[in-house]
């Protein structure tokens, strides 16, 4: 349940309690908790929410559908939790299989099937808030040419730490081996690019949602208020238009740092809207 004030929240809780009482449904009071987002309430001790006579606990974060939602709105905690879960799955894989008996292709298939879905779970939600987005945009638009610094930032993302740990194990090299060499030898791209593609596909899907739906209304709020989720993926949407061009036009557009013009030309030619 979501509410903008404590009165509305308590009314919703009362409605839930009455419904459960009417139909004989028991509520797990341990898992039913309250998260107050933002810093509008200085005295949390004075707040109290009651469900069927039991006071609900107010917590700093809550795991909702597998993602940790923190009261500050940051999602780095969610990324870290997913990284830890993916690493546990990776350690389980190492204990189960005999690396020397499987081909590198087979090991990659196991990673993509068992570990990558954990590392990229909920990617459309947390990817736009990831700090690596700014570095990718700067690198692709030619505003920075420090490739080593850029690749270093890519390797420090939560999902890529899992990916590189797996690749170094699968290739049989030391864990301090060169990340660039590992990417080149394996022929695999960093997971952040798959994460961005999942985010862009999600945006396109909700953009085509029917009017009047909750998800469409949420997207409209993101756009009109310039909220962080849409604000952070807006430059990626413009880059996506360039990558839909042929390779020569895309290279020239990035070299001349003229993203908007390239995207507009693409729209005029192919009818692709930004």
N, C-alpha and C positions, 0 to 999 in steps of 0.2 A: 504494500500500500504506500502511496505517495501523498504527501500533503504539504501545504505551504505554511501552516501554523499549528501550534500545539492543540488548539481547540478542535480543529478539523481532524487532526490525527486521532485524538481520543474518541471523537464521534465515529470514525471509521472502525476503530478497535471495538467500540460498543456494538456496532452493527455486526461485525464478525462474531463477537461473543454471543449475541442473540441468535444468529443463524446456526452456530454450532450447538447451542443449547436446544434449539427447536428440533434439529435433526439428529441429535445424539452423537455429535462429532467431537472427538477429543483433540485438543490443541497441544502440541509439544511445546511447553512453556520454556524449555531450555533453549530450543532453537528459534524461538520467537523473540527477537531483539529489536532495539531501536537504534538507528544511526541518525544523528543530527548533522547534516552537511553544512559547512560554512562555520563562521565564527560569530554568528548573531547572538548566541546565548553564552553569556559569561558565567552565569551561575547554574551549572547543570544539576547541582544538588537539589535545587528547588523544583526541578521538573520531575514529574512522576506520571507514568502511563500504566493503567490498570486494565487487565484482561481477565474477566470472570473472577475478580477479587484478588488476582495475583499481580504484583508489581513487575513490569517488564524491565529487563536490564538494558541500560544505555551503554553502547559499546562504540569504540572508535572505528571499527571496520567490520564488514560482514561479507561472508562468501555467498554470493548470489549467482546461481547457475554456473558455478565453477570459477567465477572471477571475484577477486577480493576488491570490494568497493570501500574506499577509505573516506572518512568524513571531510578530508581536505580536498577531495576530488581527484587526487593524483592516482595514477594507475601503475606506477613503478613497483609498488608492492605486489600487484597482480602479476606483472612480468616476472618478478623474482620468484614468486610462488610457482608459476608455470615452469620456470627454468629448473627449480629444484625437483619438481615432479618428473620432468623430462630426464634429468640426470639419474634419478632413481630407476626409471625405465631403462636407461642406457646401461647402468650397472647390472640390472637384471639380465639384459641381453648378453653382456660380457660373461656372466656366470653360466649362461645356458648354452651358448654356441661355442664351437671350436673354430676359431678364426681361420686357421690354416686349412680347414676342410671345406671352406666356402670361398667362392669367387668374390672379387670386389663388387661386382654387379649384384650378386645375391645379398651381400651385406648392405648395400645401398637400398635394396628393396625392403629389407627388414627395417632399416632406419625410417624410410618414408612411410612404412605401414604402421610401425609401433611407437616411434619416438617423435617424429615431426608433427603429427597431429596434436600432440600434447604441447609441444613448444609453441605452436602457432594457434593454439586454441583461443578463440575470441579476438583474433588479430584485427578485424575491422574496428574493434572498440578501442584497443590500446595503441595501435600503430600510429594514429595521427598525433598522439601526445608524446611519442618517442623523440628524444633529442636528435637522433640520427637523421630525421627528416630534413632538418635545416642544412645539415652537411651534404646530403644527397642533392638537394635543390641547388645549393651553391656550386657543387661540383659539376652538375649537368648543365648549368647555365654559364659556366666558364668564369664565375666570379672568384674562384680559387683554383689553383693548379697544383696545390700541394697534395699529390696523389698518396704519398706515404702516410700523411696525417689523416687523410680521408679513409684509407683502408684500415688504419689503426682504430679509428672510431667505429667502423663497421664491425671489426673483430671483437669489440667490447660490448656489443649489444647482447642482451640476455639469450636470445635464441641462437645467435651465432656462436656463443661460448659452448653451447651444447653441440652444435653442428661440427665445430672444429675439433672438439674432444673426440667425437666419433670418428671423423676423418683421419685423425692422427693415429687412432687405435687401429682402424681398418687398414691403413697403409703400413702400419708397423713402424712408425717413426716416433722419435722422442716428443714428449708433450710440449717441449720448448722449440720445436722445429718451426721454420718460417711459415707463417700463415699464407703468404702469397704463393709459396711453393706448394703448399698442400692444396690450395684451391686450383692451381694450375695442373698439378699431377692428377687430381681426382676428376677434373673437368666439371666441377659443380660450382654453382653460384651461391653467394651468401643468401641465407633464408630471408633477410630483410626485404629482398626484392619480391619474393613470393608473398610476403606479408603485405607489401604495398599493393600488389596486384589483387589480393583478396579484398583489400580495403576499397580499391577503385571499383571492383565488380559489385561489392556490396552497395556502394553509393549509387551506381547506375541502376541497381535493382530497386532500391527504395525510391529513386527518382521516378521510376515508372509505376510506382504503387498507385492504387486508386485514390482519388480525392476523398477526403473525409475519414481516411484511416488514421489510426493513432501514429503510425510510423511516418506517414506523410506530413502530419501536423508537426511532429518533432523535427523533421528536416526543415520545414518552413521556419520554425523558430530558430534553428541553427543559422540559417541564412540571414534572416532579418535582423537578428541580434548580434551577428558575427561572433557566435560562441566558438570556443576553442576547437571543437571537433571539426567543424566545417572550415574554420579559418586556417587550420593546419593542413588540410588536404586540398584546399583550393589551388595552391601552387602546383601540387602533384597532378591535378586535373589538367592544368595548362601544359605541363610536361607530357602528359599522356597524349595530348593532341599532336605534339611534335613527333612522338614515337610512332604514331599512326601514319606519318609521312614516309616516303621512300627514304632510304638511307642517306643519299646524297643531300637531299633537302633538309633532313634532320640535322646532319653534320653542319651544314652551312648556317642553319638557324641558331644552333647552339654556339657556333664559333662567333657569330655576329651579335650574340646576346639579345636576339630579337624574338622572344617567345611569342608575344602577343601577335605580332605581324604574321609569323609563320602559322599560328593556329587560325587566324582570320583567313589567310590565303587557303588553308586546308578546308575551311568551312565553305568559302566561296566556290571552290572547285568541286568538292565531294559532298557538300551538304552536311558536314559533321559539325555539330554545335558544341561549343565549349560548355 
